[in-house]
Amino acid sequence: MPTFVGDAYAELERAGPIVDELGHDQWLVTHNEDRHLAEVRRALDRIVEAFG
């Protein structure tokens, strides 16, 4: 489970240290025209909320 997900739940406890070698950037891309579609906009907004 990604640490950002686990960290959002106080009842979860990390079993070990973060392994830096497993971390990497993630990119989410969409076509410019599609980002205005309601279902795409909604998904993008929810992803932004999740990452705060």
FENKAJO-V428395 format. One record per residue. N is the residue number from 1. RES is the residue in three letters. PHI is phi in whole degrees, -180 to 180 (999 if undefined). OMEGA is omega in whole degrees, 0 to 359 (NA if undefined). Layout:
n=N res=RES phi=PHI omega=OMEGA
n=N res=RES phi=PHI omega=OMEGA
This chain:
n=1 res=MET phi=999 omega=177
n=2 res=PRO phi=-61 omega=183
n=3 res=THR phi=-62 omega=180
n=4 res=PHE phi=-64 omega=177
n=5 res=VAL phi=-76 omega=180
n=6 res=GLY phi=-61 omega=181
n=7 res=ASP phi=-65 omega=181
n=8 res=ALA phi=-77 omega=182
n=9 res=TYR phi=-117 omega=183
n=10 res=ALA phi=-61 omega=182
n=11 res=GLU phi=-77 omega=177
n=12 res=LEU phi=-93 omega=181
n=13 res=GLU phi=-128 omega=179
n=14 res=ARG phi=-68 omega=183
n=15 res=ALA phi=-87 omega=181
n=16 res=GLY phi=-163 omega=181
n=17 res=PRO phi=-74 omega=175
n=18 res=ILE phi=-70 omega=179
n=19 res=VAL phi=-96 omega=185
n=20 res=ASP phi=-58 omega=182
n=21 res=GLU phi=-65 omega=180
n=22 res=LEU phi=-91 omega=181
n=23 res=GLY phi=-82 omega=176
n=24 res=HIS phi=-162 omega=178
n=25 res=ASP phi=-74 omega=174
n=26 res=GLN phi=-121 omega=178
n=27 res=TRP phi=-119 omega=175
n=28 res=LEU phi=-117 omega=183
n=29 res=VAL phi=-124 omega=176
n=30 res=THR phi=-149 omega=175
n=31 res=HIS phi=-66 omega=182
n=32 res=ASN phi=-55 omega=181
n=33 res=GLU phi=-68 omega=184
n=34 res=ASP phi=-75 omega=184
n=35 res=ARG phi=-66 omega=179
n=36 res=HIS phi=-94 omega=177
n=37 res=LEU phi=-67 omega=186
n=38 res=ALA phi=-55 omega=184
n=39 res=GLU phi=-70 omega=178
n=40 res=VAL phi=-73 omega=179
n=41 res=ARG phi=-60 omega=180
n=42 res=ARG phi=-62 omega=179
n=43 res=ALA phi=-64 omega=179
n=44 res=LEU phi=-63 omega=180
n=45 res=ASP phi=-64 omega=179
n=46 res=ARG phi=-69 omega=177
n=47 res=ILE phi=-66 omega=178
n=48 res=VAL phi=-61 omega=177
n=49 res=GLU phi=-59 omega=183
n=50 res=ALA phi=-63 omega=182
n=51 res=PHE phi=-88 omega=176
n=52 res=GLY phi=50 omega=NA
